[in-house]
């Protein structure tokens, strides 16, 4: 089954809550990728990381060009996030309780 992301919520510590269609929520830490540099250097400033974080083509992405061009974005394979990250509770529900 193909894993599809429907929502993301970036945090101010370079982590992102990732919501999947099956109801699972994962917490993905992007810091190791940013430390490696390369294309991830484009989101190394926390404002860029948060403001450009989005969902494109069913996966976590950063719209670095600001025009929702899927060829000009940084994205992460949803299967990687699904299998490598542990399940977490919904942070949006925690604030309501």
C-alpha positions as CSV (number, residue, x, y, z in Angstrom):
1,X,0.0,0.0,0.0
2,X,1.3,3.4,-0.9
3,X,1.7,5.7,2.1
4,X,0.2,9.2,1.5
5,X,0.7,12.3,3.6
6,X,-2.3,14.6,4.0
7,X,-1.0,17.2,6.5
8,X,2.2,18.5,8.0
9,X,2.8,20.7,11.0
10,X,6.4,22.0,11.3
11,X,7.9,22.8,14.7
12,X,10.5,25.3,15.7
13,X,13.2,22.6,16.3
14,X,13.5,21.3,12.7
15,X,11.0,18.5,13.3
16,X,7.7,18.0,11.5
17,X,4.5,16.2,12.6
18,X,3.4,14.2,9.5
19,X,-0.2,13.0,9.1
20,X,-0.9,10.0,7.0
21,X,-4.2,8.9,5.4
22,X,-4.4,5.8,7.6
23,X,-4.6,8.0,10.7
24,X,-1.0,7.5,11.8
25,X,1.0,10.5,12.9
26,X,4.8,10.5,12.8
27,X,7.4,13.0,14.0
28,X,10.2,13.5,11.5
29,X,13.5,15.1,12.6
30,X,15.1,17.0,9.7
31,X,18.2,18.2,11.6
32,X,20.4,15.3,10.4
33,X,19.6,16.1,6.8
34,X,20.2,19.8,7.3
35,X,23.6,19.1,9.0
36,X,24.6,17.1,5.8
37,X,24.0,20.2,3.7
38,X,23.4,19.9,0.0
39,X,19.8,20.8,-1.0
40,X,18.7,20.9,2.6
41,X,20.9,24.0,3.2
42,X,18.0,25.9,1.6
43,X,15.9,25.2,4.7
44,X,18.6,25.7,7.3
45,X,17.0,28.9,8.6
46,X,14.1,28.1,10.9
47,X,11.8,30.6,9.2
48,X,12.4,29.0,5.8
49,X,12.0,25.6,7.3
50,X,8.6,26.5,8.8
51,X,7.1,28.8,6.1
52,X,8.0,26.6,3.1
53,X,7.0,23.3,4.7
54,X,3.9,21.8,2.9
55,X,2.4,18.7,1.3
56,X,3.1,18.2,-2.4
57,X,2.3,15.1,-4.4
58,X,1.2,13.3,-1.2
59,X,4.5,13.8,0.6
60,X,6.3,16.2,3.0
61,X,8.0,18.9,1.0
62,X,9.5,22.4,1.1
63,X,8.4,24.8,-1.6
64,X,11.8,26.5,-1.8
65,X,11.0,28.4,-4.9
66,X,7.7,29.6,-3.6
67,X,5.6,28.6,-6.7
68,X,4.5,25.0,-5.8
69,X,6.7,23.6,-8.6
70,X,7.1,19.9,-7.8
71,X,10.4,19.9,-9.7
72,X,11.8,22.8,-7.7
73,X,11.0,21.5,-4.2
74,X,12.7,19.4,-1.6
75,X,10.7,16.4,-0.7
76,X,11.0,13.2,1.4
77,X,9.8,9.8,0.4
78,X,6.7,9.1,2.6
79,X,7.6,5.5,2.9
80,X,10.9,6.5,4.6
81,X,9.0,8.7,7.1
82,X,6.4,6.0,7.7
83,X,8.9,3.2,8.4
84,X,11.7,5.1,10.1
85,X,9.7,7.4,12.5
86,X,7.8,6.3,15.5
87,X,4.1,7.0,16.0
88,X,3.2,10.0,18.1
89,X,-0.1,11.5,19.4
90,X,-1.7,14.4,17.7
91,X,-0.2,17.6,19.1
92,X,-3.3,19.5,17.9
93,X,-5.6,17.4,20.2
94,X,-3.2,17.8,23.2
95,X,-3.8,21.6,23.1
96,X,-7.6,21.1,23.2
97,X,-7.6,18.8,26.2
